[in-house]
Amino acid sequence: MTVDVDQRHTMEQILMSYVTPATLIVVAVFGFIGNLSVVIVIAANAQMRNSTSYLLIATLAVVDLIFVAMCLPFGAFTYISDNWPFGSAWCKVYYHSL
């Protein structure tokens, strides 16, 4: 079975327009929920704050929360749309945060 160039181009378009943004959104949702859970557990549980590595875990979770909230949804949008409707200031913040 051979795939001609037009079919391959169409398959790549489907992948880039639907599968990649959907994957980014799923990762963003689960990443947000998971990292928020880590922050809540560390904040609510005094025993977690006594270990020596809680600060590292907490800061990693917070930074990952910021990345998941600021980068992944907008990254998914760039695969869906051909333009950037969020303004030039947010464009600079987005691209410099990657």
C-alpha positions as CSV (number, residue, x, y, z in Angstrom):
1,M,0.0,0.0,0.0
2,T,1.5,3.3,-1.0
3,V,0.5,6.7,0.3
4,D,0.7,9.5,-2.2
5,V,1.9,13.0,-1.3
6,D,-1.5,14.6,-1.0
7,Q,-2.7,11.9,1.5
8,R,0.4,12.2,3.5
9,H,0.0,16.0,3.6
10,T,-3.6,15.6,4.7
11,M,-2.6,13.2,7.5
12,E,0.1,15.7,8.7
13,Q,-2.5,18.4,8.7
14,I,-4.9,16.4,10.8
15,L,-2.1,15.5,13.2
16,M,-1.0,19.1,13.6
17,S,-4.5,20.6,13.7
18,Y,-6.3,18.1,16.0
19,V,-4.1,15.5,17.7
20,T,-1.3,17.8,18.9
21,P,-3.6,20.5,20.4
22,A,-5.8,17.8,22.0
23,T,-2.7,16.2,23.5
24,L,-1.4,19.5,24.8
25,I,-4.8,20.3,26.4
26,V,-5.0,16.8,28.1
27,V,-1.4,17.3,29.4
28,A,-2.3,20.8,30.7
29,V,-5.4,19.6,32.5
30,F,-3.8,16.6,34.2
31,G,-0.6,18.6,34.9
32,F,-2.6,21.4,36.5
33,I,-4.7,19.0,38.6
34,G,-1.6,16.9,39.7
35,N,0.6,19.9,40.5
36,L,-2.2,21.7,42.4
37,S,-2.7,18.5,44.4
38,V,1.0,18.4,45.3
39,V,0.9,22.1,46.4
40,I,-2.3,21.5,48.5
41,V,-0.9,18.4,50.2
42,I,2.3,20.1,51.1
43,A,0.5,23.2,52.4
44,A,-2.1,21.2,54.4
45,N,0.1,18.5,55.8
46,A,2.6,19.7,58.5
47,Q,4.6,16.5,58.3
48,M,5.3,17.2,54.6
49,R,6.9,20.5,55.5
50,N,9.3,18.8,58.0
51,S,11.1,16.8,55.4
52,T,14.2,18.4,53.8
53,S,13.0,18.0,50.2
54,Y,9.6,19.6,50.6
55,L,10.9,23.0,49.4
56,L,12.3,21.5,46.2
57,I,9.1,19.5,45.5
58,A,6.9,22.6,46.2
59,T,8.8,24.9,44.0
60,L,8.9,22.4,41.2
61,A,5.1,22.0,41.5
62,V,4.6,25.7,41.5
63,V,6.8,26.3,38.5
64,D,5.2,23.4,36.6
65,L,1.8,24.9,37.4
66,I,2.8,28.2,36.0
67,F,4.2,26.5,32.8
68,V,1.0,24.4,32.4
69,A,-1.2,27.4,32.9
70,M,0.7,29.9,30.7
71,C,2.3,27.9,28.0
72,L,0.4,24.7,27.1
73,P,-3.1,26.2,26.3
74,F,-1.5,28.9,24.1
75,G,0.8,26.4,22.5
76,A,-2.3,24.3,21.6
77,F,-3.9,27.4,20.2
78,T,-1.0,28.1,17.9
79,Y,-1.5,24.7,16.3
80,I,-5.2,25.4,15.7
81,S,-5.1,29.0,14.4
82,D,-2.9,30.8,11.9
83,N,-2.9,34.1,13.8
84,W,-2.1,35.2,17.4
85,P,-5.1,37.2,18.8
86,F,-3.6,37.8,22.2
87,G,-1.5,40.9,21.4
88,S,2.2,41.5,21.0
89,A,2.9,41.8,24.7
90,W,1.5,38.4,25.6
91,C,3.3,37.0,22.5
92,K,6.6,38.2,23.9
93,V,5.8,36.8,27.4
94,Y,4.7,33.4,25.9
95,Y,7.7,33.0,23.6
96,H,10.2,34.0,26.3
97,S,8.7,31.7,28.9
98,L,9.3,28.7,26.7
